[in-house]
Amino acid sequence: MDFVTIGLMALLGCFTGFMAGLLGIGGGLIITPFLIMLIPHSVIPADHIVHVAIATSLATITFTSISSVRAHHKRGAVLWNVVAAVAPGILVGALVGAQIAGFLSSFWLSLVFAVFVGFSAFKMFSNKSPKPDRELPGAAGKFGVGTIIGVLASLVGAGGGFISVPWMVWCNVKMHNAVATSAAIGFPIAFFGTMGYIISGWNVQDLPGWPINIGYICIPALVSVAITSVLFAPLGAKVAHSIDTKPLKKIFACLLTCLCVYMLRQAFLAY
């Protein structure tokens, strides 16, 4: 990869790291489409570019989520009992989701990604208030939700914040706690999803080997994005505890809408 591409990936890491700390998202909804644009087809064949972008996005979230959750934990905002109850389901869901992705074509992966990016944008735009008596479900319910989050997040290369934050707010968890807890939930999603993509991409033909790729993970892209995202995630977490995030969520929702259109275009081209 040339220095310009690496530099652009580093800038992508700055932005996504900041947004991960600010809104509790893993950043994958942003990272994946831009990696599709930035990873040269001379390095990764076009038939595998979406799989590699999603897998590499998950791998970067492994590092970003650690940095983000440390910053939120220092402020006592993480609901660790919720994380512990949801994590087992996430483990199962993330591993299963990565295996499912390995069997899907670029068309279907792009389409699934576009649907959930669009859904996330809609939820951010609507910002409906939950019923005051609604609470988080019991242990079985949290396991089930964790499994769903793990599968969907693994399929689209995201940390799960596009589902977990709205779900917790819907259950009357305070926004700052939902953002912080979502950041903590993002680590098991990213870690087990990454392991799944390494396994599912291990024997795929036409993919370059080490040191360019390990399974579906593109090492140069991972390093370029992860380093800067880790540095900027604590800054986003600091800002999250000092401002009203509602106006920023509207702007972010507009960006997600644009990315939804882009991924629909990718699906059309891969059809």
N, C-alpha and C positions, 0 to 999 in steps of 0.2 A: 504494500500500500504506500502511496506517496504521502509526503508531509502535509499537503493541503487536506487530504481526506482524514488523516489522523487528527489534525487540528480541529476540523469540523466536528469530529466525533468527541473530542475533548470539550468543545463548547456545548455539545448536546448533553454531555455528562453534567456540566455546570447547571444547566437549566433543569434537567430532570432531577438532579439531587436536591436542588432548592425546592422544587414542587413536591418531592417526596416528603421532605420535612414539613412543608407548609400545609399540605392537604391530606397527608397520610396515604397517598398513592405510591405504588412502587416505581412509577415512572414508565412502566412498560407500554402503556397506551401511547406514549410519545416516542419512546426509544425505537419500538418495532418499525413503524412506518419510515422513520428517518434512516434507520439502518438499511432498510430495503433500498432507499435512495442512494446511500453512501457506500455500501459494500460493493466493490467492483465485480462485475460479472466475469472478469478475467481471472478472479480468484475463486469465486463460488459460482457454479453453473446456475443458470436462470431457473431451472426446475427445482432447485433446492434453496433459493435465496430467501423465500418466505419462512421456511422451516428454520434456517440458520439465524435469521433476524429475530424470530420469536425465542429460540433457544438462548441466543446470546443476550437478549433483553432480560430473560429470567436470571441468567448468571450474574449480570451486573446488579440486579436487585438484591442478590445475596449480600453484596458488600454495602450497598446503599442503605438497606434496611437496618443493618447493624449500627451504622453511624447515626441514622435517624432515631432509632429507638433509644440509644444511649442518651441522646439529648432530651428526649421526651421523658425518660425514666428519671433523670435528674430533677425534673419538675413534678414528679409524682403523679403523672397523668395516665400511665399505662395500667389498664385493668388486667393484671396478670392472671387472675382466676378465669377470666374469659378466654385469654390466650391459651391457658392450659386445657380448657374444656374443648376448644375448637381445634387445637393442633393435631390430635389423632386423626380426625376426619380429613384434615388438610393433607396429612401424610399420604393417606390412601388416595384421595382425589388427585393430588399433584402427580403421583406416579402413574395413575391410570390415564390422566389427561395427556401426559407426554407420550404414552404408548398409542393412544388414539390418534394424536397428531401425526405420528409417524406413518399411519396408514392413509391419511387424508391427502388429497392433492392440493397444490397451491391455490387453486380456485376455491375449494371449500374452506381452507384455512383463512384466506383473505376475506371471504364472505362472513365467516364466524366472527373474525376480528372486527369487521365493519359494523356488524349488528350490535356487538357489545360496546364498541366505542360510541355508537349512536345512542344506545340505551343510557350510557353514563352521562352523555351530554344532556339528554332529556331529563334525567334525574336532577342534574345540577341546575337546569333552567327552571324546573317545576318547584323545587324546594318546598314541598308540602309539609305541613306540620302534622306530627303523629297524634293519635289519640292519647290523651293524658294517662290512661290506665294501662297502656301496653307496656310489657316488660320483656326482657330477654327470656328465651325458652329454657327448659331444663337441660340436663346433661345430654340426653338422647337428641334433643332438638339441636343443641350446639354441635354435636358430632355430625348430624345430618347436614347442617348449614356449612360446616367446615369442609365436608366432602364435596358439596356443590361448588363452593368457592375454589377449592383445590383443582377440580376438574376444569372449570371455566378459566381460571387464571392461568393454568398451565397451557391451555389451548391457545390463549392469545398472548402469552408472554408477559403477563402483568403480575403485580404483587397482590392483587385481589382487593385493593382499596376501592375500586369502582363498584364492588359489591358490598364489602364489609362495612365501609363507612355509612352508606345509605341504610344498610340493614340495622346497624347499631343506633343510628339517629332515629330510625323508624320505631325502635324499641325504647325510645326516650333516654338513651345514653347521651350525655352532654357532648357537644361537638368536639371540644378539645380532647376529651377522653376517647371519643371514637377515632379521631385522627391518630392519637398516640397508640392506641391499641391496634389499630389497623397496621401501623408501621411495624409493630411486634409480630403480628400475624404474617406479614409479608416475608419474614425470613424463612419459616418452614416451607411456605409455598415455593419460594425461589430455590431453596436448597434441594428439596426433593424433586421439584420440576426439572432442575438442571441435571440431576442424576438420571432422571428418566430420559431426557433428551440425549445425554451422552450414550446411554444404553441403546436407544432406538436408532441413533445415527452411527453407531460404531462400525457396522459393516456395509454402510450405504456406498455404492459405487459412485465414482466421479467426484466425491468430496476429497479435498486435500487432507493429508495427514498432519501430524505434529511437525513443526510448531505452528502451523496455520490453523488447524482445526483439531478438536478432540470431540468425536461424535459430531453433533450439529453445532457445537460451540465454536465460534470464530475467535481465536485467541487475541489477535491484534485489536479487533473491535472491542472485545471485553476489557482489555487493559486500558485502552484509550478512554472509554466511557466511565469505567469504574473508578479510576483514580480521582477524576474531578468531581464525580457525583458524591463520593464519600466526603470530600472536602466541603461541599456546599450543602449537604443535607442538614448538618447542625444549624447552619444559618437560617434555613427555612423553618426549622423547628422553633428557633428563637423568635422569629417574626410571627409564627402562628400563635404564640402565647401573648402577643402584644397588640394584635389588630383584629378587626372584624373581617373574616375571610369571605363573607358573602359576595361582596362586589368582585373580588378576584375570581371566585368560582364561576361567575357569569362569563368573565373573559376566557377562562380556561375552557368552559363549555363551548364557546365559539371556536376555539382551536380544535377541540375534539370533533366538532361537526365537520370542520375542514378535513381532518384526518379520516373521518368516516367516508367522506366522498372520495378521498384518495384511495382508500383500501377497496372501495367498491369498483373503482377504475382498475385496480390491480386484479381483482377477481374477474372483471370483464376481459382483460387482456390474457389472463390465464385460462379462460374458458375454452 
